[in-house]
Amino acid sequence: MTTAEAEIGNDERIIREAGIDARIATIIEPVLRGIGFRLVRVRLFGQNGLTLQIMAEREDGTMTVEDCEEVSRAISPALDVEDPIEKAYHLEVSSPGIDRVLVRKSDFTTWIGHIVKLETSVMVADRKRFRGRIASVDADAVTIERDQASYGDEPTVTIPFEAISEARLILTEDLIRDALKADKKARQEARKRRGEAPEDAAEDE
């Protein structure tokens, strides 16, 4: 991440939960930070059986199966003590995935050039739903190039971050390629920090 990107994006989420999900987020976020992870999203869903989905990642954007297990072990005691959910539930910890939700300004910066689907809480340019390629990001807003513009619509629209209620990347071949490339780079850098051989070298041994 460049200095400019760091100034735009920080660790604070701009898209947050409400209700019981928000209370759970408040409980687990400090725990996650303490073990080197950051919260992406909390979602409690289900009627016959409740599932608490915790989406998290490391600071470098990676999230392995082992990381999911570590997060689960870390947050379970905090949830047991605070007991925010009255009914029995199943805890599910996962990575954001390739077609991930975007919850931080830095998320939008990271994925400039890729297609995103947005919903806003207020009307922006006479609508609340948008789809297009992320063209640019500044401290206050994201500009997208529409790929489904109606007649008379401007080809680009700038959407204030404070107006966004939900944002998700659209799965494309370009996104898969770039996401896998970014994941490989992050893992190699992590191995280097730990003083381990690069993955390719380790596989050759």
Rosetta silent file (secondary structure, phi, psi, omega in degrees, C-alpha in Angstrom):
SEQUENCE: MTTAEAEIGNDERIIREAGIDARIATIIEPVLRGIGFRLVRVRLFGQNGLTLQIMAEREDGTMTVEDCEEVSRAISPALDVEDPIEKAYHLEVSSPGIDRVLVRKSDFTTWIGHIVKLETSVMVADRKRFRGRIASVDADAVTIERDQASYGDEPTVTIPFEAISEARLILTEDLIRDALKADKKARQEARKRRGEAPEDAAEDE
SCORE:     score description
SCORE:     0.000 S_00000001
   1 L     0.000  133.894  179.547    0.000    0.000    0.000 S_00000001
   2 L   -79.174  169.800  177.893    1.319    3.442   -0.922 S_00000001
   3 H   -60.702  -40.442  179.570    1.406    6.437    1.423 S_00000001
   4 H   -62.285  -41.603  179.015   -1.560    7.941   -0.432 S_00000001
   5 H   -65.029  -38.274 -179.725   -3.527    4.730   -0.005 S_00000001
   6 H   -64.326  -35.301  179.716   -2.690    4.648    3.695 S_00000001
   7 H   -69.466  -36.279 -179.958   -4.002    8.182    4.081 S_00000001
   8 H   -73.739  -48.802 -175.211   -7.268    7.257    2.348 S_00000001
   9 L  -102.565  145.305  173.145   -7.787    3.914    4.025 S_00000001
  10 L  -140.643 -174.066 -173.503   -7.433    2.996    7.657 S_00000001
  11 L   -80.572   -5.977 -178.453   -8.453    0.125    9.873 S_00000001
  12 L   -80.421  131.746  178.066  -11.806    1.652   10.786 S_00000001
  13 L   -77.016  137.529  176.899  -14.791    0.136    9.020 S_00000001
  14 L   -95.650  -18.259  176.429  -17.099    2.608    7.278 S_00000001
  15 L  -112.842  115.179 -172.933  -19.854    0.025    6.827 S_00000001
  16 L  -123.925  168.303 -178.538  -20.978   -1.334   10.171 S_00000001
  17 L   -82.806  171.883  174.441  -23.622   -3.557   11.660 S_00000001
  18 L  -129.932  164.885  174.606  -26.782   -2.635   13.544 S_00000001
  19 H    61.499 -137.589 -176.896  -28.659   -4.234   16.431 S_00000001
  20 H   -64.140  -33.500  178.293  -27.366   -7.503   17.851 S_00000001
  21 H   -61.619  -39.407  179.608  -24.730   -7.760   15.117 S_00000001
  22 H   -66.221  -38.675  178.982  -23.270   -4.431   16.241 S_00000001
  23 H   -64.937  -42.074  178.404  -23.121   -5.587   19.853 S_00000001
  24 H   -63.203  -42.234  179.128  -21.280   -8.758   18.835 S_00000001
  25 H   -58.960  -41.430  179.723  -18.843   -6.703   16.748 S_00000001
  26 H   -62.503  -34.771 -178.974  -18.073   -4.523   19.762 S_00000001
  27 H   -72.658  -42.886 -170.037  -17.264   -7.624   21.811 S_00000001
  28 H   -93.731  -20.922 -177.288  -14.986   -9.373   19.338 S_00000001
  29 H   -58.072  -45.864  178.553  -13.155   -6.530   17.557 S_00000001
  30 H   -62.341  -34.967  178.717  -10.688   -5.890   20.421 S_00000001
  31 H   -65.445  -44.680 -179.979   -9.997   -9.627   20.659 S_00000001
  32 H   -62.452  -45.066  179.052   -9.304   -9.849   16.929 S_00000001
  33 H   -60.005  -37.376 -177.691   -6.963   -6.851   16.989 S_00000001
  34 H   -65.192  -23.639 -179.769   -5.081   -8.395   19.889 S_00000001
  35 L  -111.156   14.449  172.623   -4.187  -11.501   17.851 S_00000001
  36 L    88.312   21.957  177.929   -3.401   -9.688   14.589 S_00000001
  37 E  -120.280  164.689  173.840   -6.707   -9.912   12.730 S_00000001
  38 E  -129.894  145.647 -178.362   -9.323   -7.384   11.678 S_00000001
  39 E   -77.279  136.202  173.933  -13.071   -7.778   11.526 S_00000001
  40 E  -101.910  -53.917 -178.677  -14.777   -7.630    8.156 S_00000001
  41 E  -158.011  149.722  172.204  -18.391   -8.421    9.026 S_00000001
  42 E  -117.677  134.803  175.767  -20.683   -9.951   11.634 S_00000001
  43 E  -147.244  122.758  175.408  -23.957  -11.553   10.631 S_00000001
  44 E  -104.210  121.277 -177.164  -26.398  -13.546   12.771 S_00000001
  45 E  -144.969  167.573  179.654  -28.944  -15.402   10.668 S_00000001
  46 L   111.282  150.044  179.397  -31.267  -18.394   10.620 S_00000001
  47 L  -114.244  -54.943  179.451  -34.652  -19.225   12.073 S_00000001
  48 L   -71.175  -36.098  177.111  -34.701  -22.921   12.947 S_00000001
  49 L  -143.282  125.912 -176.394  -31.040  -22.825   13.922 S_00000001
  50 E   -79.452  139.143  173.373  -28.982  -19.675   14.428 S_00000001
  51 E  -123.099  128.123  175.370  -25.610  -19.242   12.751 S_00000001
  52 E  -102.052  109.780 -179.214  -23.200  -16.506   13.792 S_00000001
  53 E   -97.937  120.746  176.143  -20.948  -15.745   10.834 S_00000001
  54 E  -110.894  117.330  178.489  -17.741  -13.881   11.609 S_00000001
  55 E  -103.452  124.887 -176.017  -15.814  -12.728    8.548 S_00000001
  56 E  -144.082  170.467  177.479  -12.227  -11.728    9.330 S_00000001
  57 E  -160.016  162.428  172.728   -8.763  -11.430    7.799 S_00000001
  58 E   -75.852  168.317 -179.498   -5.187  -10.652    8.673 S_00000001
  59 L   -59.016  -30.157 -179.396   -3.844   -7.147    8.079 S_00000001
  60 L   -86.646    3.156  176.601   -2.295   -8.328    4.798 S_00000001
  61 L    91.880   -3.193 -179.184   -5.638   -9.664    3.572 S_00000001
  62 L   -88.424  159.336  177.863   -4.864  -13.371    3.960 S_00000001
  63 L  -162.880  105.958 -178.901   -6.971  -15.862    5.907 S_00000001
  64 L   -94.315  172.080  175.583   -6.170  -19.581    6.083 S_00000001
  65 H   -60.665  -40.232  178.483   -8.183  -22.447    7.541 S_00000001
  66 H   -63.657  -37.249  177.122   -5.765  -22.423   10.479 S_00000001
  67 H   -63.422  -41.589  178.753   -6.404  -18.685   10.920 S_00000001
  68 H   -60.584  -41.364  178.628  -10.152  -19.337   11.044 S_00000001
  69 H   -65.794  -39.441  179.161   -9.600  -21.913   13.763 S_00000001
  70 H   -64.268  -43.517  178.714   -7.387  -19.499   15.712 S_00000001
  71 H   -62.852  -43.627 -179.880  -10.005  -16.747   15.517 S_00000001
  72 H   -59.312  -44.526  179.794  -12.744  -19.146   16.602 S_00000001
  73 H   -65.649  -33.282 -176.412  -10.740  -20.237   19.667 S_00000001
  74 H   -75.750  -41.045 -173.770   -9.969  -16.617   20.573 S_00000001
  75 H   -87.278  -20.556 -177.760  -13.452  -15.111   20.324 S_00000001
  76 H   -57.673  -46.332  179.059  -15.464  -18.009   21.771 S_00000001
  77 H   -61.512  -38.324  179.705  -14.544  -17.251   25.435 S_00000001
  78 H   -65.085  -40.658  178.703  -15.426  -13.551   24.987 S_00000001
  79 H   -68.358  -35.602  178.451  -18.790  -14.462   23.495 S_00000001
  80 H   -65.429  -39.969 -178.362  -19.415  -16.971   26.303 S_00000001
  81 H   -69.902  -49.356 -177.687  -18.706  -14.335   28.964 S_00000001
  82 H   -74.750  -31.735  176.278  -20.738  -11.530   27.407 S_00000001
  83 L    50.142   58.688 -176.655  -23.446  -13.929   26.168 S_00000001
  84 L   -76.682  -16.039 -176.208  -25.059  -11.514   23.647 S_00000001
  85 L  -110.058  120.440 -173.917  -27.151  -14.239   21.948 S_00000001
  86 L   -71.635  -33.077 -177.150  -29.970  -15.699   24.026 S_00000001
  87 L   -96.036  167.130  175.573  -30.485  -18.833   21.917 S_00000001
  88 L   -67.537  145.971 -178.771  -28.085  -21.610   20.978 S_00000001
  89 E  -148.672  162.379  175.745  -26.086  -20.864   17.845 S_00000001
  90 E  -105.396  127.994  179.789  -23.376  -22.233   15.575 S_00000001
  91 E   -89.854  127.108  179.965  -20.210  -20.146   15.221 S_00000001
  92 E  -126.448  115.779  178.482  -18.825  -19.922   11.687 S_00000001
  93 E  -106.696  130.735 -176.786  -15.551  -18.077   11.022 S_00000001
  94 E  -143.723  167.363  172.697  -14.598  -17.435    7.412 S_00000001
  95 L   -83.550  165.445  178.207  -12.467  -15.328    5.098 S_00000001
  96 L   -67.435  -21.865 -177.976  -14.093  -12.561    3.025 S_00000001
  97 L    81.450  174.811 -178.128  -13.602  -14.619   -0.151 S_00000001
  98 L   -72.573  -48.906  177.381  -12.715  -13.332   -3.607 S_00000001
  99 L   -85.038   61.245 -169.462  -16.064  -11.621   -4.304 S_00000001
 100 L   -75.254  160.251  168.637  -15.723   -9.967   -0.929 S_00000001
 101 E   -78.696  147.717  177.993  -17.694   -7.259    0.793 S_00000001
 102 L  -107.273  120.406 -174.132  -15.908   -3.911    0.970 S_00000001
 103 L  -124.903  -10.742  178.974  -16.152   -2.304    4.412 S_00000001
 104 L  -121.300  155.603  175.706  -13.104   -0.026    4.634 S_00000001
 105 H   -59.202  -37.755 -179.737  -11.915    2.848    2.463 S_00000001
 106 H   -65.071  -26.691  176.217   -8.720    0.891    1.923 S_00000001
 107 H   -63.215  -44.196  179.873  -10.770   -1.988    0.494 S_00000001
 108 H   -64.573  -39.043  179.442  -12.031    0.263   -2.295 S_00000001
 109 H   -64.869  -43.810 -179.154   -8.491    1.512   -2.929 S_00000001
 110 H   -58.842  -36.728 -172.818   -7.084   -2.012   -3.096 S_00000001
 111 L  -106.857   28.107  172.723   -9.616   -3.079   -5.709 S_00000001
 112 L   -56.153  136.293 -179.467   -9.552   -0.050   -8.024 S_00000001
 113 L    97.918  -10.909 -179.705  -10.271   -1.220  -11.561 S_00000001
 114 L  -105.526  162.142 -174.065  -12.645   -3.993  -10.523 S_00000001
 115 E   -85.993  134.918 -178.438  -16.438   -4.149  -10.701 S_00000001
 116 E  -130.353  149.079  173.271  -18.443   -3.466   -7.567 S_00000001
 117 E  -111.308  126.290 -174.490  -22.126   -3.529   -6.669 S_00000001
 118 E  -122.269  147.118  168.736  -23.177   -0.782   -4.249 S_00000001
 119 E  -127.724  142.747 -179.758  -26.262    0.118   -2.280 S_00000001
 120 E  -117.295  157.610 -179.804  -26.740    3.445   -0.526 S_00000001
 121 E   -85.529  -16.456  177.930  -28.857    4.493    2.424 S_00000001
 122 E  -132.957  164.246  179.766  -29.906    7.736    0.707 S_00000001
 123 E   -68.595  131.652  174.575  -30.534    8.716   -2.893 S_00000001
 124 E  -129.784  122.437 -177.433  -27.396    9.473   -4.889 S_00000001
 125 L    51.957   42.070  174.015  -27.842   10.644   -8.502 S_00000001
 126 L    69.701   19.553  176.146  -31.528    9.678   -8.240 S_00000001
 127 E  -155.307  171.077 -179.843  -30.952    6.065   -7.222 S_00000001
 128 E  -119.803   -6.462 -179.421  -29.776    3.775   -4.429 S_00000001
 129 E  -123.937  135.454 -176.239  -28.244    0.874   -6.358 S_00000001
 130 E  -139.206  151.800  173.940  -25.153    1.046   -8.515 S_00000001
 131 E  -145.014  131.398  179.750  -22.887   -1.299  -10.408 S_00000001
 132 E   175.836  179.378 -177.864  -19.649   -0.347  -12.106 S_00000001
 133 E   -87.447  132.820  178.653  -15.885   -0.341  -12.152 S_00000001
 134 E   -67.639  115.752 -177.143  -14.062    1.440   -9.312 S_00000001
 135 E   -93.655  -42.592 -179.058  -12.359    4.356  -11.073 S_00000001
 136 E  -160.002  161.291 -179.086  -10.903    6.337   -8.182 S_00000001
 137 E  -139.105  135.491  171.126  -11.029    6.777   -4.424 S_00000001
 138 L  -128.165 -168.209 -173.746  -10.395    9.774   -2.221 S_00000001
 139 L   -66.463  -22.246 -173.070  -10.850   10.485    1.475 S_00000001
 140 L  -115.659  -18.097 -171.634  -14.587   11.076    1.182 S_00000001
 141 E  -156.833  166.046  173.673  -15.950    9.120   -1.768 S_00000001
 142 E  -119.270  138.170  177.349  -15.542    6.460   -4.431 S_00000001
 143 E  -108.599  129.199  179.467  -16.102    7.132   -8.125 S_00000001
 144 E  -120.781  147.305  173.655  -17.359    4.304  -10.313 S_00000001
 145 E   -92.710  113.932 -175.214  -17.728    3.967  -14.068 S_00000001
 146 E   -65.456  139.250  174.288  -21.211    2.585  -14.608 S_00000001
 147 L  -110.580    0.892  176.530  -21.568   -0.557  -16.691 S_00000001
 148 L  -136.831   45.088 -177.536  -25.381   -0.502  -16.662 S_00000001
 149 L   -71.168  134.444  175.811  -26.106    3.205  -17.117 S_00000001
 150 L   -79.913  165.144  179.936  -29.622    4.069  -18.229 S_00000001
 151 L   -59.155  129.356  179.742  -30.257    6.586  -20.983 S_00000001
 152 L    94.545  -14.845  178.496  -29.459   10.062  -19.685 S_00000001
 153 L   -75.297  147.896  173.386  -27.300    8.825  -16.800 S_00000001
 154 L   -69.128  144.378 -178.552  -23.789   10.162  -16.409 S_00000001
 155 L   -66.348  -23.648  176.413  -21.173    7.511  -17.286 S_00000001
 156 E  -125.115  154.639  176.871  -19.512    7.989  -13.892 S_00000001
 157 E  -141.659  138.166  177.879  -20.938    8.652  -10.456 S_00000001
 158 E  -104.074  123.211 -173.734  -19.208    9.712   -7.239 S_00000001
 159 E  -115.757  119.154  178.318  -20.687    8.146   -4.120 S_00000001
 160 E   -61.768  139.610  178.960  -19.845    9.487   -0.639 S_00000001
 161 H   -58.402  -36.985 -177.112  -18.595    6.798    1.720 S_00000001
 162 H   -65.679  -16.042 -179.354  -21.045    7.957    4.372 S_00000001
 163 H   -91.775  -13.638 -174.142  -23.935    7.089    2.024 S_00000001
 164 E   -79.208  127.233  177.435  -22.850    3.490    1.330 S_00000001
 165 E  -104.104  -23.933  178.613  -24.807    0.800    3.178 S_00000001
 166 E  -158.668  142.563  178.685  -23.412   -2.233    1.346 S_00000001
 167 E  -149.829  136.582 -178.887  -20.691   -2.908   -1.218 S_00000001
 168 E  -146.507  141.118  175.256  -19.448   -6.133   -2.778 S_00000001
 169 E   -72.358  146.372  175.938  -17.032   -7.053   -5.555 S_00000001
 170 L   -95.375  131.801 -176.491  -18.474   -8.832   -8.583 S_00000001
 171 L   -69.752  120.813  176.386  -16.724  -12.083   -9.472 S_00000001
 172 L  -136.789  166.291  177.740  -14.878  -11.804  -12.783 S_00000001
 173 H   -62.015  -39.110  178.580  -11.886  -13.554  -14.335 S_00000001
 174 H   -62.486  -41.069 -179.905   -9.803  -10.416  -13.776 S_00000001
 175 H   -65.536  -44.148  179.124  -10.785  -10.341  -10.101 S_00000001
 176 H   -59.280  -45.835 -179.484   -9.925  -14.017   -9.604 S_00000001
 177 H   -61.043  -49.311 -176.811   -6.521  -13.513  -11.239 S_00000001
 178 H   -69.058  -35.691  179.495   -5.663  -10.394   -9.237 S_00000001
 179 H   -66.550  -42.586  178.947   -6.979  -11.821   -5.955 S_00000001
 180 H   -66.560  -37.972  178.845   -4.902  -14.995   -6.310 S_00000001
 181 H   -65.097  -44.160  179.990   -1.840  -12.937   -7.253 S_00000001
 182 H   -65.258  -38.638 -179.990   -2.312  -10.642   -4.229 S_00000001
 183 H   -65.617  -43.324  179.490   -2.818  -13.628   -1.921 S_00000001
 184 H   -62.759  -43.255  179.618    0.365  -15.323   -3.165 S_00000001
 185 H   -62.407  -43.741 -178.924    2.370  -12.111   -2.726 S_00000001
 186 H   -63.807  -39.864 -179.850    1.042  -11.591    0.819 S_00000001
 187 H   -67.543  -38.726  178.289    1.886  -15.167    1.792 S_00000001
 188 H   -65.004  -40.571  178.989    5.405  -14.860    0.393 S_00000001
 189 H   -66.624  -36.366  178.367    5.972  -11.641    2.325 S_00000001
 190 H   -66.117  -41.432  177.923    4.652  -13.287    5.488 S_00000001
 191 H   -64.072  -37.972  179.540    7.041  -16.221    5.038 S_00000001
 192 H   -64.577  -41.197  179.022    9.904  -13.779    4.486 S_00000001
 193 H   -63.357  -33.129 -179.389    9.067  -11.941    7.732 S_00000001
 194 L   -85.404   -1.778  179.541    9.133  -15.245    9.576 S_00000001
 195 L    76.718   21.969 -179.914   12.481  -16.129    8.008 S_00000001
 196 L   -96.501  161.317  177.764   11.042  -19.071    6.067 S_00000001
 197 L   -70.146  150.695  176.045   11.867  -20.082    2.499 S_00000001
 198 L   -56.635  155.728 -176.787    9.494  -18.864   -0.264 S_00000001
 199 H   -57.160  -42.830 -178.268    6.595  -21.224   -1.024 S_00000001
 200 H   -61.234  -41.369 -179.817    8.016  -22.229   -4.399 S_00000001
 201 H   -67.654  -39.259 -179.634   11.363  -23.102   -2.815 S_00000001
 202 H   -64.013  -35.712 -178.840    9.644  -25.000   -0.001 S_00000001
 203 H   -70.191  -28.641 -177.812    7.697  -27.049   -2.540 S_00000001
 204 H   -78.226  -17.147 -175.871   10.916  -27.987   -4.362 S_00000001
 205 L   -71.829    0.000    0.000   12.553  -29.344   -1.230 S_00000001
